[in-house]
Amino acid sequence: MLLWIGVALVAIGAFEFALFSYMAPRNPGIAKRKRFLDLNAGFNAVLGVVLIVVGF
């Protein structure tokens, strides 16, 4: 179960990073908070990798 949650978190983190990178130039509100949004996406990906390792 932890394995699949980890995979989902890694996928969500990658999707968030790609989405915010695409939308930041078009939306000044996102561009202002991009650093924090990238940190959140990275946190999701790192937590997902940890859960994948623990899940094995």
N, C-alpha and C positions, 0 to 999 in steps of 0.2 A: 504494500500500500504506500509506504514512504517513497518507494521508487517512482511510482506514477505521479505522486504529488510533486516530487522533485523535478520530473520531466516537465510537468505543467508549469511550474514556476520558472524554469529556464526558458521555456517557450514564451511565456508572458513577458519576462524581462527583455528578451530579444525583440519581441513585437513592440513593447513600449519604447525601447530605444529607437527602433526604426521609425515608428510613428512620430515621436516627438522630434526626431531629427528632420523628418520631412515637413512637419507642420510649423516648426519654429520660425523659419523665415517668413511665413505667411501670417503668423499670428503674434502680435507683440506681447500678449499676455503669457503665451507659452515661452517665447524667447526670454522673457524676464526670469522665468522660473526654471529654465532648461537645466541649469546645474543641479538643482534639487530633483528634478524629474529623472535626470540621468543617474543620480545617486540611488534613487528608488529602484530604477530598472536594474542597476548593478547589484543592489542588495537582493532583489528577487532572484537574479541569476545565481549569485553566490550561495544563497540559502538553498536554492534548488539543487546545486551541485553537492552541497553538504548532505541533503536528504537522499540524494542518489547514492552517495558513498555509504551512508548509514544503512540505507535500504538493502544493499547487497549483503 
